[in-house]
Each structure stands twice: as C-alpha cells, then as structure tokens.
Amino acid sequence: MTDRNWDAELQKIDRAMETVSDEAMFPAKVATSPEAKSAAATAQRTTSTLGVFARLTLAVVLGISMVFWPYSTRCGVGLAAYLGAVGTLITAGVWSAIWTWRHRTAKGHTLALLLILWGLVLGTVDVLPRTGYAVPTANHPVHWTCS
C-alpha cells in the first residue's frame, strides 16, 4: 500500500475545481435561428442521402454483375480475377454498410449487409473446395492453377 493521504489529495482537487467558474467550465453555445438550423439539416440530408445511394447503387450493380461473370473461374488467372472481384464486392458492401449506418438508412443498410453476405457466398463457393472443406466438382476443382 502507498503512504499517500488520499483525503488530502482529493481536497486539493476539490479546491482547484472550486476556483474555476461555471461559465469557464461550460461555455454558452451561440444560438442560431431555427430557420438556419433546418436549412443546414435539409442541405446535409439531401447531399448525404444522394451519396449514400450512389455508393449503394454501385455495389448492387457489382453484385448483380457477378452472376454474369464472362470468364472461366475454374483455375488460373480467371479464378484470381474472379476472387479479386468478389473481394471488391465485399469491400463495396462494407463501404456501403458504413455509410448507410452513419446516415440512418435502414433499408439501404440491410441491402448493404446482404451484399456482404452475397460476396461471402460467392467467395466460399470457389475457395472451400480448394482448401478441402467442401466436395470438389467439375466447375470447382481442387487445384488453384491450370496444369
């Protein structure tokens, strides 16, 4: 145990706090008119909502286009490109989820979480057979490279 007198230490802190006035501790806020507040809130709401839905639209387009992937995903460079696009889809979903959460758009946030789930499903379909956790098929062989 320490030999410190805590009662004396706390009295010093109390005296120091008593010397500071309430106005210095909590400065008064500058009042703005209700019209200015509502105009600023409306401007912020419209610009941020537009940006959120632009991000979400880009992520949804990427998620839909993954179904129509034009190249072979069995092995090699095609597989690497596909998994890179899946990673981009997951990143876009996380990016959209963060922005929809910040701007309190519940439906958009749900859609962003579904995009993340869709990206994880697409990735696991190709990765798990190659790592031994799923049964390999003709479209999803065991090998990563084309040899």
NORBEL-V824842 format. One record per pair of residues at least 12 apart in sequence whose C-alpha atoms are under 6 Angstrom apart, sorted by the first residue. I is the first residue (numbers start at 1). J is the second residue. Records with the same first field share a line. If there is no record, write none. Layout:
BEGIN
I: J + J
END
This chain:
BEGIN
55: 96
56: 96
59: 92
74: 139 + 140
75: 144 + 145 + 146
76: 145 + 146
86: 119
89: 119
90: 116 + 119
93: 112 + 115 + 116
96: 112
97: 109 + 112
129: 142
130: 142
END
